[in-house]
């Protein structure tokens, strides 16, 4: 991807019928050498004309699905400042033809992601950005449950042969070392197990910085979104370069 779209030419059955009639015209002279040459040249010209009439069918854009919570849903932001909008612009600037489907839901936990998985996949994405777990942390959900839910999603994506960029979360120190020891390894281990793309911390360079967050101190402001997109873009570009063109 990033290269010119493949050209797909075609001649319809009706067009083939025109060519066939030229070849099989029931004239007295059809077996003469000159007539056969004329018919061949005419058929070739018709074929070229028909191909020119249908010059190109562009490869379809790659559909990237954002499957996350409020951090990707754009909570508190105007549409032009959301991750979906800015990521589309960043990838387009790099020559990628993409459509981003934002299937993120504010307040979603990993359990919520599992519950809406089948419905979301009905949009037939080509690549998934999975970024759930932040609300599991806020609710102090048992990391074992978080791991189970993320594993279910990763297995489903793997079954559907969908490449995944897994964006990780890191437990805050306030939850204690035992919680962090159980939670933090979930993402790198699942990324390795399913050979997924991996971005270790979705809020890298954003979390804890007032200049990057809205007044609630949790959700990124436009500057924070820029930082998230800056981090995700090179990982996605590498994945797109290794993903066959959709429709090719």
C-alpha positions, 0 to 999 in steps of 0.5 A, a space after each residue: 500500500 502507498 503504491 498506485 492502485 492496481 489496474 483491473 481491466 475487464 471485458 464483459 460477456 456482452 463485449 465478448 459476444 461482439 468479438 465472437 460475432 466478428 470472428 464467426 461472421 458467416 460471410 463467404 470470405 471469412 476463410 480468406 487469409 486477408 479476411 482472417 487478418 482483418 477480423 483479428 485486427 478488428 477484434 483486437 481493436 474492439 477489445 482495446 476499446 472495451 478495456 479503455 471504456 473501463 479504465 481502472 477499478 481502484 483497490 478499496 481503502 483499508 478499513 481500520 477499526 478502533 475498538 476501545 473506550 472513551 480514549 478512542 471514542 473522543 470523549 469531550 472533543 470536537 470531531 476534528 480533534 479525535 483520534 479517528 480524525 487525526 489518525 486518518 489524516 496522519 495515515 493519508 499524509 503518509 500515502 495510505 488509503 484508509 477508512 477508519 471505523 470508530 467502534 469505541 464506546 465511552 465507559 467500555 470495559 474489556 467485558 463490554 468489548 467481548 459483548 459487542 464483538 460480533 456486532 462490531 465485526 459485522 462492519 468487516 474491518 481489515 485491521 483492528 486497533 484494540 485499546 481496552 482495559 483503562 476502565 478495568 483499572 478504574 474499577 479495579 477489576 481483577 486482572 485475571 478477568 481482564 486477561 480472559 476478556 482480552 484473550 477472547 477478543 484476540 482469539 476471535 480476531 485471530 480466527 477471522 485472520 484480522 491483524 491487530 494492533 494491541 495498545 496496552 495500559 499500565 496500572 497506576 501505583 495507587 492500586 499496589 504492586 500486586 495489582 500492577 504485577 498481574 495487570 501490566 504483563 497482560 498486553 505484551 504477553 498477548 501481543 507475543 502470543 498472537 503475533 500482533 502489532 504492539 504499542 506498549 502504553 496508549 497514553 505514553 507521554 500523555 498520562 499525568 501531564 496536565 498540558 495533555 489532558 482535559 480538566 478531568 485529568 483522564 481524557 486527552 485534550 487535542 494536544 494529547 490526541 496528537 501525541 497518541 496519534 504520533 505514537 500509533 502512526 509508525 506502528 500502523 504504517 509498518 503493519 499496513 505495509 505488511 498487509 495485503 491490499 484489500 480487494 487486490 
